[in-house]
Amino acid sequence: MFYSPGEQHPDRNRIGVFDLLVVESGKLYIGEEGHHWEVSSGQILILCPDKYHYAVKPCDEETCFYWLHFKEAYRPEEGDTRSSVSNFREKAKLSRTDSYHMMLPKYEYLNEAVQVYALIQRLIRLSTEHRSQAFWQEQQLFVDLLKIIENKQELEVLSPSLQLAEMTEAYIKRHYRSRISNRDLSEALHFHSNYITRCMQEVFHCTPMAYLHQYRLDQAKLLLVKTDWTVTRIAEYVGFQHSPYFSSCFKKQEGISPMQFRKQYVK
């Protein structure tokens, strides 16, 4: 898009999608609920879907920028300086733990600005192609675009807590069928169990043991759908010592018994 001097971004409220603004030349003056940004060449700004955003003032020079929309089901936390995009987890899905949390910068300079412009231009060209031919190319290009933006963020803000939380997650996924305690995690990862717990709560909003519990239930749901194993065999396989306790946990989580869950997917 092009704005001439005197033109400005429209005021919009709770539009339901993220706005990704990428400026190629000139400047945009944008506000979002009291916060103001001057977005110059090579910079991006991500506006949240459930907030009011507006022009702080008109452009004072010819401005070329790209304006993309994308949608996710997770709402960023109030006061977060980054835009968090995560996979939505809803009841009765096969997995609650196999999701990826993407942390994108709210406002940032792009190291790979020329590459980003090229990707967006390809997206624009694809928007005029037949939908059946262009859809997957569009998805891949947009993923590539987000990866470029996220990678810069990761290099700048990949915190020790995030690294340790992901190490803990990986350990749990490798060893979930065995008994795992906080002490086991501490010995395996060489950090105090309290620090591991704090990092997990910061990143995944749960303790290591809660994550382990949920991951076991996720694996059990997959086995209920993919195999004809008995509930007892599945419970033991995923790390529950007692089948009745497994069934109780499953029903508490899903609202239905393991066998009722299986019947949803069996004709």
N, C-alpha and C positions, 0 to 999 in steps of 0.2 A: 504494500500500500504506500501511497505517497500523500503527504500533507504539505500544503503550501504554507508559507508564513501566515499566521493568523488562524489556521485551522487547529483543531484539537481533538483529543480522544473523547468519545461520548461518555457521559455519566451513565453508569449501569449498576444495578443492585441485585445481588443474589441470583445470578444467571444460571447457576447449577453446573457450570463447567469451569475448569482452570483456563485462564488466558495466559498463553506464553507469548510475550512480546520480545522480538529480536530486532534490534536497530542496526541497520547497515550504514546509514549516514544521517547526519542531523541529530536532533534531540527530541525526546518526548518528556513531558513533565506530568507525572502520574501520581495520584494519591489513592490511598486505600485506608479508609477509616482513621484518618488523622496522621498516617505515615506518608511521607512524600519522597519521591525518587526522581532524579534527573537521569534518564536512560539515554546514553550516548552510543556512538558507533562502536560495535563490538561488545555491547552489553545486552543482557537479558533481564527480564523482570517477569515473575510468575504471580498472577493475581488469583486470589482464592475464589472458589465458586459461591461461597455463602456470605460474601462481604460486599460492601459498597465501595466501588472505585470510580475515579473521576479524574478529569484534567485539572492539574494545579494551575496551569496557565497555557495559553496557545503556543504553538511552535513559533520560534523566532527565526527559523531558517527552513529551507526545504528539507523534509525528513522522509527517508525511505526506511520502511520497517516491515517485518513479517508478523502476522497475527494469527496464531494457531490456537485451537481449542482442544482440550482433551479432558476426559472424564474419569473419575474414580469414585469409589463408594466411601472412602475413608475421609473424614474431615480432619484437617490439621488442628493441632492443639492451639488454643489461644496463646498469643505471645511468642510462638515459635518463630524464629528468624528464618527458618527454612521451610520449604513446602514438602510435606511428607506425603508420599503416595504409597499405599500398601494395598495388598489384595484383600478384598472383602471376605470375611469369614462368616458364613451364616449357618444356622442350624441344619443338621442332617446332611451336611456335605461329607464327602469321604475323608477330607483332611482339613484340619485346622492349623497344623503346624507347618505344612509345606507351602508357606507363602513367603514372598520376598518383599522386604521393605526398602523402598527407594527414597533416598534423601537428596532432594534437589535444592540447589541454592535459590533463595528468594530473589536475589539481585546480585548479579555477578558479571565480571568481565570474562570473555571467552578466549582461551588460548588458541582454539581451533576455529576462529570465527569464519574464515574463508570456507572451511569444510562444512560448517553448519549452514552457511548461506547456500552452498551447492546442494546439500541434502534437502533443504526447504524448497528450493527451486524445482528439484525433481518431484517432490510431493505435489507441488502446484501443477506441474505438467500431468501427473498421473490423475489428478482430480477431473480431468476432461476425458479420460479414457473410459472404456466400458468397465463397469463396476466388477464384473466377474473376472476380468483380466487384471485389474489394477489393485484389488483389495489387499491381497497378501503382500504385494510389493510395498504398498502404502504402510502396512503394519510394520514390515521389516525396516523400512526407512525411518519411521518414527521411533522405533526401538533404538536404532543406531543413533538417532539424534539425542534421545534421552541418555544413552550410555555416555556420549561425549560430555554432556552436561554433568552427569553424575560422577564420572571419573575425575573431573576437576575438583568436585566437591569432596570426593573420597581422599584425594591427595592432600587436601587442606584440613579436613576435619575428622579423618579416621582416628577416632579416639582410642586410648588403651581399653576403655570399658567396652567399646564395640568389638574390638579384636578379641577380648577375652570372652565376651558373650557368644560370639560366633564359634570360638574354640570349644566352649562348653556345649553348645548346640551340636557340633559335629561329634563330640565324644559321646553324647547321649544317643545320637542316631546310630553310632557304630556299636554301642554296647547295651542298647535298651532291653535286650532279651535276658541280660544278666542282672543280678542285684547291683544297684548303684546307690551309694549314699553320698552325702555331702563330703564325708571324709575321703571317699574314693576319688571324687572330683578334685579335691584339694591335692591329693597325692599325685594324681595323674597330670594336673595342669600346673602344679607348683605355685599355687596361690592360696591364701587363706580362704576358707569356705564362706566367711562373711563377705569378703570382697567379691567373690564369684557370684554370690546371691545378689549383691547390690548391682553388679553389672548386668545380670540377667533381668532384674526388675527394671533397670533403666532402658534396656534395649527391647526386651520382649514382654515387659510388664507382667512378669510372673517369676516365681522362684525356680531354680533348677529342678526340684522335685515335682513341681506342678507341670513344668514343661515335659518331663519324663512321663508323667501320668497321662498327659494329653497325647503325647506321641504314641504311647502304647495303645491307647484307644483308637487313634487314627489307623494304626497298623491292623488292629483287630477289625475295623470296619472294612478295610480293603480285603482281608481274608474272608470275611463273611460274604462278600460279593464274589470274590474270585475263586473260592474253593467250596467244597461240600463238607469241610471239617466240622466236627462237633464244636459246640461252644466251649466245652471243657478243653479240648485240644487247642483251640485258638487262644483261650485265656492263658494256658501254660506257655504256649509258643511266644507270646508277646511279653511275657514276664510277670504275669499275675500268678501268685502261688495258689490261690483258691478261686475256683470257678464262681461260687455264689457271690464273692466279693466283687469279682469282675462284672458280673451281671448287674449288681447293684450300682456300681460306678457308671456302667454304660447307660443304664436307664436314667440315672440322675443327670447325666450329661446330655443325652439325646431325647429323653422323654418317652422312649420306647425300649422294649427289651431287645437283646441281640437278635433273636429269632424274628421279631417283628421288623427289625431293620432289614434283615436278609430278605424277607418276603416282599419288601418294596421293590426289589430288583429281580425277582424271580417270577416268571409267567406261569 
